[in-house]
Amino acid sequence: MRKYSNSYNRVLFGVVLVVSIFSIALTRKPHILEFIHYYLGAKYNSEVNYTGLYDAITTALSEVYGKNYINEKIKYVRNLKTDEYVSVDDAISNYEKNRYRWTPQRWKQFVADVRFFDTALSIYSKKSNFKHWQKILVDHGYNATPLYTTYVAPVVNIIQLSIFNLYLMCFFDIIFIIAIFFLIRKIFGLTGAMMSMLFLASASDMFSYITWALLRFDWLFLIVLALFLIDKKSYLLSGILIGTSAALRIFPGIVGFIFFVILIIDKNIRGKHPLNFMYGLFIGLVCSVAISSFVMVKFYNHNLINLWEQFFEKITAHSTEIGIVNLIGLPKLFYIVGLQQNGIVEFLTSIAFAIVLIFLSSKMKLNSVQYFSISILTLPVLLGISHYYYVMLIIPFAAQIKGMNLLYCALIITNVLISVARALNINYYSIVNLECIVYSFVLIFFTMAIFFKNYFGKSFG
């Protein structure tokens, strides 16, 4: 009977996995806007660095269509160095100042790649391709970390653009997602894996934004693999993976540090586990930064100081943009109530909320896997990050903590309602704005209420 039950569970897991992957893979098209930033930004990083991508694209389009035509179709372009809007002529002038970075062969290849994406925009969208180019050229440019560029640039320089290769690159992330689910199955069992897949299938907006793009799930795979190693009591290696993930997306390092603090506070976690994890976190982050810095300077013509200065300026400009629609976290709620100008109040409130959450979670007497899972829930009070990064909630933090099922259900119901709203063609930005408000409220105040309920002695189950 037990053997039959195990076989049934495996079959059920496989069927649900296939259905979940189908919901995010086979029903969607390549996200061309994401590919334009991450493919071109990585492939030609030695030429465009972090500030020259839009200037180069504008110049390439002017060669394809003619300068006068582009001036008619594109009203303005974001200057990625000053963060101001400039004319097409100014963007081309900025490119000319940096033409020395390009060899004739590389520029010819870049123009061909831009031409390919121009055609792809027409194929995969009902809108005019120039409406997309106008949207793209006022975005925030290529803002991936140097570590991402270090390993992605060789890949995209080998894989030349074609429709087949576009789909091939999309499947890199599908492989990551499948691996993530198998690891979650190992860590949390069938129930946890089912919850994870349910969240995946319901969160169509988050996943549609970064699925069918270029290696956007690398950081999440490292987090889940680290969680698997924590379950196996391998704290040093798990810390190294979290440190590496932080070098890819920054905020996983904050989750790792919160996890370390909780382990230190909880007297039930004995031995050197907390310190080993912190050593690993430090080693992973420092080695990742050192290796990526060496590669970028040695092979991609970067100046070390300018490399990191440009990167952090890019991240800061993107993160501090007032009123950004797809933001989840306490800063979003501050913006909604009109307190975004008071940085001190926002900072002190974030720190106070974080301290309370860390203290209350450390009193739950959970195991290390559970502590790491709920460490993610401290992120919304500390940071405002783009909503699509909350795909990390496929880590089923509620699977073994019954008191949090209500929170998880609230998020899934929100996902379903957002999917229905999108199907009804309601204005996308209005939908995402509402989604982020609800997520921010639920993740902060539901979490706080549940933690308080547990601390004051009521049943947490």
ABEGO torsion letter per residue (X at the ends): XAAAAAAAAAAAAAAAAAAAAAAAAAABBBBAAAAAAAAAAAAAAAAAEAAAAAAAAAAAAAAAAEAAAAAAABABBBBAAAGBBBBAAAAAAAAAAAAAABBAAAAAAAAAAAAAAAAAAAAABABBAAAAAAAAAABAEBABBAAAAAAAAAAAAABBBBAAAAAAAAAAAAAAAAAAAAAAAAAAEAAAAAAAAAAAAABAAAAAAABGBBGAAAAAAAAAAAAAAAAAGBAAAAAAAAAAAAAAAGAAAAAAAAAAAAAAABAABBEAAAAAAAAAAAAAAAAAAAAAAAAAAAAAGBBAAAAAAAAAAAAAAAAABBGBAABBEAAAAAAAAGAAABAAAAAAAAAAAAAAAAAAAAAAGBBAAAAAAAAAAAAAAABBBBAAAAAAAABBAAAABAAAAAAAAAAAAAAAAAAAAAAAGBBAAAAAAAAAAAAAAAAAAAAAAAAAAAAAGBBAX
